Amino acid sequence: NAAAEAVHAHFGAIDLLINNAGIAGVSKKLWECSAAEWRAVVELDLFAVFLCCRAMVPLMLPRNAGRIVNSNGATLALAPGSAAPPAFQEFYRLRLNTYAELYRSLARTPSAVAADDIVAGTELAKLTA
């Protein structure tokens, strides 16, 4: 929250939040991962997105404007022939579903704050073409 407040104080408004952090985790089968290994991925890939949204959305709401973009490499991890480890693939399926629920929650907010998911390798290719 302190970082969000500092950015808001410096710039006077928050127009955009880009969530672009993530880790692959360990190269193991899901049932071979320790709780600590699984938690490390969840903390960064999911909980950090929640914390950033929780800090930034209240600063966007008074202006009834803002955009949240989640950069998502999950599609590449789930593509046929992907070298991503099984636990990583399972986690990214969970992440995609969790993000979908996060977007639904934000969409129910009566404002112009919008959330999008940019999937690496698809939308990114369109943006750079």
HELIX and SHEET records of a PDB file:
HELIX    1   1 ALA A    2  PHE A   11  1                                  10    
HELIX    2   2 LEU A   30  GLU A   32  5                                   3    
HELIX    3   3 ALA A   35  VAL A   42  1                                   8    
HELIX    4   4 GLU A   43  PHE A   47  3                                   5    
HELIX    5   5 ALA A   48  MET A   60  1                                  13    
HELIX    6   6 LEU A   61  ARG A   63  5                                   3    
HELIX    7   7 ALA A   74  LEU A   78  1                                   5    
HELIX    8   8 PRO A   86  ALA A  107  1                                  22    
HELIX    9   9 GLU A  123  THR A  128  1                                   6    
SHEET    1   A 3 LEU A  16  ASN A  19  0                                        
SHEET    2   A 3 GLY A  66  ASN A  72  1                                        
SHEET    3   A 3 VAL A 113  VAL A 119  1                                        
END                                                                             
